[in-house]
């Protein structure tokens, strides 16, 4: 089924955009995953994902743009890497469950920990920390946003962290962010770009 994406954000196609020194970006979890996880391609990432996003983010760093990472993304990244490692393992061992994989295969667990540690250290080295507490007020704001924006739970907290920090630009492949008003989505995702163009939300800088 085709995605019926209502674009409320402004959208920039990173395939034709050049980062600027004054840019302030939040880098979404999926981009950190493709930049830092050594087996992203093996785990099913598309060619444009492992090429376009690392290139654009590294160009932003070279241009002295400000790059932020969120603690929520660190948690999500750790989860996705473990899931990817298990799925790779399951190709040869399809009967092994998540809990069994985590507890019954110490060599695999050690490798998962190494992958997560390496990825998270790279994120911490490349991005400034967006220090926001997930307290009751933030939870209430996130739940209120849930009614108006079609995003998942991780993204709710990332959006609240962005709002609290005054950051409005996000580098992401996730079309859900395109439904959020008041932000600018920097993406290589053709579905988002085409929907934004059709709805008058694609901008060229």
C-alpha positions in Angstrom: 0.0 0.0 0.0 1.3 3.4 -0.9 2.1 5.7 2.0 -0.4 8.5 2.4 2.0 11.1 3.8 0.6 14.5 4.9 3.6 16.8 4.8 3.5 19.5 7.4 7.2 20.1 7.8 9.4 21.9 5.3 11.6 19.4 3.4 15.1 19.8 2.0 16.5 17.2 -0.4 20.1 16.6 0.8 21.1 15.2 -2.6 21.2 18.8 -3.9 21.8 20.8 -0.6 25.0 22.0 0.9 25.3 22.4 4.7 26.0 25.8 6.0 28.0 27.0 9.0 24.9 28.5 10.6 22.9 25.2 10.3 22.0 23.5 13.6 20.9 19.9 13.1 19.5 17.1 15.2 20.7 13.9 13.6 18.1 11.2 13.9 18.8 7.6 15.1 18.5 6.0 11.7 21.3 8.3 10.4 23.6 7.5 13.3 22.9 3.8 12.7 24.1 4.0 9.1 27.1 6.1 10.1 28.3 4.1 13.0 27.1 0.4 12.8 29.7 -1.7 10.9 27.1 -4.2 9.6 24.4 -1.8 8.5 24.6 -2.9 4.9 24.5 -6.6 5.9 21.4 -5.9 8.0 19.5 -4.6 5.0 20.2 -0.8 4.7 19.7 0.6 1.2 22.7 1.9 -0.8 21.5 5.5 -0.6 21.1 5.3 3.1 24.6 4.2 3.8 26.0 6.7 1.3 23.9 9.9 1.3 23.4 10.4 5.0 27.0 9.8 6.2 28.2 12.1 3.4 25.8 14.9 4.2 26.4 14.7 7.9 30.2 14.6 7.5 29.8 17.6 5.1 27.9 19.4 7.8 30.6 18.7 10.3 33.3 19.9 7.8 31.2 23.1 7.3 31.2 23.7 11.1 27.4 23.2 11.3 26.3 22.3 14.8 25.3 18.7 15.1 23.3 17.4 18.0 22.5 13.9 19.3 19.9 12.9 21.8 20.2 10.5 24.6 16.9 9.0 23.4 18.7 8.2 20.1 21.5 6.5 22.0 18.9 4.2 23.6 17.1 3.6 20.3 20.4 3.0 18.5 21.5 0.4 21.0 18.2 -1.4 20.6 18.3 -1.4 16.8 21.9 -2.7 16.7 21.1 -5.6 19.0 18.0 -6.4 16.9 20.0 -6.2 13.7 22.7 -8.6 15.1 20.0 -11.0 16.2 18.4 -10.9 12.7 21.7 -11.6 11.1 22.3 -14.5 13.5 18.7 -15.8 12.9 19.4 -16.3 9.2 21.4 -19.4 10.2 19.6 -20.0 13.5 15.9 -19.2 12.9 14.5 -20.7 16.1 16.5 -18.6 18.5 14.3 -16.0 20.3 15.4 -12.5 21.4 15.9 -13.6 25.0 17.7 -16.8 24.1 20.0 -14.8 21.8 20.8 -12.3 24.6 21.4 -14.9 27.3 22.4 -18.2 25.8 25.1 -17.2 23.3 27.9 -15.4 25.2 30.1 -14.9 22.1 27.3 -13.2 20.3 26.5 -11.1 23.3 30.1 -9.9 23.5 30.0 -8.9 19.8 26.7 -7.1 20.3 28.2 -5.1 23.2 31.3 -4.3 21.1 29.1 -3.0 18.2 26.9 -0.9 20.6 29.9 0.5 22.4 31.7 1.4 19.2 28.6 3.1 17.7 27.7 5.0 20.8 31.2 6.3 21.3 31.2 7.6 17.7 27.9 9.4 18.2 29.2 11.0 21.4 32.3 12.1 19.6 30.5 13.5 16.6 27.5 15.1 18.1 26.9 17.6 20.9 24.6 16.3 23.5 21.1 17.7 23.7 20.7 17.6 27.4 17.0 17.3 28.2 15.4 15.6 31.2 12.5 13.2 30.6 10.4 14.4 33.5 6.6 14.4 33.9 6.2 17.7 32.1 8.1 16.4 29.1 6.0 13.2 29.1 2.8 15.2 29.2 4.0 17.4 26.3 4.9 14.3 24.3 1.5 12.7 24.9 -0.2 15.9 23.7 2.0 15.8 20.5 1.0 12.2 19.9 -2.5 13.4 19.0 -1.3 15.7 16.2 1.8 14.1 14.8 2.1 10.5 13.4 5.4 9.5 15.0 6.5 6.7 17.3 7.4 6.9 21.0 11.1 7.5 20.5 10.4 10.3 18.1 8.0 12.0 20.4 10.7 12.5 23.0 13.2 13.5 20.3 10.8 16.2 19.1 10.3 17.5 22.6 14.0 17.6 23.1 14.4 19.6 19.9 11.6 22.0 21.0 13.2 22.5 24.4 16.6 23.2 22.8 15.3 25.5 20.1 16.4 23.1 17.3 14.2 23.0 14.2 16.3 21.1 11.6 16.6 17.3 11.6 18.5 15.0 9.3 16.4 11.9 8.9 15.2 9.2 6.6 12.0 8.8 8.6 8.9 10.0 6.9 7.1 10.4 10.2 9.0 13.6 10.9 7.6 15.1 7.7 4.2 15.2 9.4 5.4 17.6 12.1 4.8 21.3 11.6 7.4 23.9 12.5 10.5 21.8 11.6 12.6 21.3 8.5 13.4 17.7 7.5 16.7 17.2 5.6 16.3 13.9 3.8 17.4 11.7 0.9 14.1 9.7 1.1 12.5 10.0 -2.3 9.0 9.2 -1.0 9.3 12.2 1.4 10.9 14.5 -1.2 8.2 13.7 -3.9 5.3 14.1 -1.4 6.8 17.4 -0.2 7.1 18.6 -3.8 3.6 17.7 -4.6 2.3 19.4 -1.5 4.3 22.6 -1.9 6.6 21.9 1.1 9.9 21.2 -0.7 12.3 24.1 -0.3 15.6 24.8 -2.0 18.2 26.8 -0.1 
